[in-house]
Amino acid sequence: MSNTVVRGLGAILSGGADFITFQEGNPMTLLFIDWFENLLGIREHFEATLNPKYVRCPGKNICPLCKANPSKYPALRIKFRVYDAVENKIKFVSLAKTHVQKLNCDFIQHEIDPTKNFVTIYRTGKGASDTSYSARRYVANLEANNSLDYPSQELLDNIPDITPQVTPHSPDEITAFVQAMAGVTQFCTNSDIRSPQGRHVPSYEKQQGTPTAHLKLPF
């Protein structure tokens, strides 16, 4: 796919960024593009009902989400880029500070520079409270011919900019996210009314006085 084309609602709302989602039982081998002093972090709200779900906080004094729920403090998320040799793509990673600290401890323990050596990242757990990460040096099996190639200079020259991923959303943008979700909820409530037989009830039938007791919501 062309680099000028973005596919998927999630990718569009995230600015076209390709974020990795680690899964338990599915380790990934990567080369880190950013680490050490190049790591960047930003505080984010997680709101499952919004799109995007992760909202980059502009500061508690002006953030609509902070004002709406002062007790819900945004979490610090660390953003960095990695190279996925299997897909020959530069991708983004977003992890909590504690997970980054754990990976760094593994790198130190195993004397790995993840910007020079491929590393395999393992995830255990599925929920926010029980998830942890670990890292090991990747060792290629030459007999199986599974060695990984480093990124080409052309790929590195066209590396995606990480700045948009650590730029706070503006208060107006956040308000628009909330209003958009409220609009979708209102639309679904108003337009998806069905008859007891499951048939969609046209608006003209509603206007002709179909008894409210005969209308059934789809949830």
Residue pairs with C-beta under 8 A, 6 or more apart in sequence:
1 7
3 158
6 12
6 16
9 51
10 52
11 17
11 18
13 51
13 52
14 52
14 165
15 164
15 165
16 160
17 92
17 160
17 164
17 165
18 89
18 90
18 91
18 92
18 160
19 91
19 92
19 93
19 94
20 28
20 30
20 82
20 84
20 91
20 92
20 93
22 28
22 121
22 123
22 133
23 123
24 123
24 124
24 125
24 126
26 123
27 120
27 121
27 122
27 123
28 84
28 120
28 121
29 85
29 86
29 118
29 119
29 120
29 121
29 138
29 148
30 82
30 83
30 84
30 85
30 114
30 118
30 119
30 120
30 121
31 82
31 83
31 85
31 114
31 115
31 117
31 118
31 119
31 148
31 150
31 151
32 80
32 81
32 82
32 83
32 114
32 115
32 119
33 80
33 81
33 82
33 83
33 90
33 115
33 159
34 40
34 80
34 81
34 82
34 115
34 162
35 80
35 114
35 115
36 115
38 80
39 78
39 79
39 80
39 100
40 78
40 79
40 80
40 162
40 165
40 166
41 76
41 77
41 78
41 79
41 97
41 166
42 56
42 57
42 76
42 77
42 79
42 165
42 166
42 167
42 168
43 56
43 57
43 73
43 74
43 75
43 76
43 77
44 54
44 55
44 56
44 57
44 74
44 75
44 77
45 54
45 55
45 57
45 63
45 65
45 66
45 72
45 74
46 53
46 54
46 55
46 75
47 53
47 55
47 65
49 181
50 177
50 178
50 181
51 177
51 180
51 181
52 177
54 77
54 94
55 65
55 169
55 174
55 177
56 166
56 167
56 168
56 169
57 63
57 65
57 66
57 74
57 168
57 169
58 168
58 169
58 170
58 171
58 174
59 66
59 168
60 66
60 67
60 70
62 171
63 74
63 171
63 174
64 171
64 174
64 175
64 178
65 72
65 74
65 174
66 72
66 74
75 96
76 96
76 97
77 94
77 95
77 96
78 94
78 95
78 96
78 97
78 100
79 92
79 93
79 94
79 162
79 165
79 166
80 92
80 93
80 162
81 90
81 91
81 92
81 93
81 159
81 160
81 162
82 90
82 91
82 92
82 93
83 89
83 90
83 91
83 150
83 151
83 155
84 90
84 91
85 118
85 148
85 149
85 150
85 151
86 148
88 149
88 151
88 155
90 151
90 155
90 159
90 160
92 160
92 162
92 165
94 165
95 103
95 133
99 131
99 132
99 133
102 132
102 133
102 134
103 114
103 121
103 133
103 134
103 135
106 112
106 134
106 135
106 136
107 113
107 114
107 119
107 135
110 135
110 136
110 137
112 119
112 135
112 137
114 135
117 137
117 138
118 137
118 138
118 148
119 135
119 136
119 137
119 138
120 135
120 136
120 137
120 138
121 133
121 134
121 135
122 133
122 134
122 135
122 136
123 131
123 132
123 133
124 130
124 131
124 132
124 133
124 134
125 131
125 132
138 148
140 146
140 147
140 148
169 177
189 217
192 200
192 217
192 218
193 200
193 201
193 206
193 215
193 216
193 217
193 218
194 200
194 201
194 215
194 216
194 217
194 218
195 201
195 214
195 215
195 216
196 214
196 216
201 210
201 215
